[in-house]
Amino acid sequence: MDANVILVEQGSAQDDIWGFNIYPDLKDDSWIAFVSLINIRPALGNFGMEIKDKNIRTCMRQCIERLII
């Protein structure tokens, strides 16, 4: 949540900020979990903690992999 506040303060749109968790010890696609409290966004069609939109997940995975791997 701290990063969320900083990103908004630096000009990011709240609608563009999504949460995730990383489990580096896992080797398959499950090393990224698209689950976070900040993902509960009924106004954007996401009603739970897990991001359901495949396009958002794909974009996030590409960004995360580019920055971490």
DAHU-V892211 format. One record per helix or strand. SS is the DSSP state (2 for helix, 1 for strand). FROM is the first residue (numbers start at 1). LEN is the number of residues. If there is no record, write none. Layout:
BEGIN
{{SS/FROM/LEN} {SS/FROM/LEN}}
END
This chain:
BEGIN
{{2/2/8} {2/14/3} {1/21/2} {2/29/3} {1/32/2} {1/35/1} {2/37/3} {1/41/1} {2/42/3} {1/46/1} {1/50/1} {2/54/15}}
END
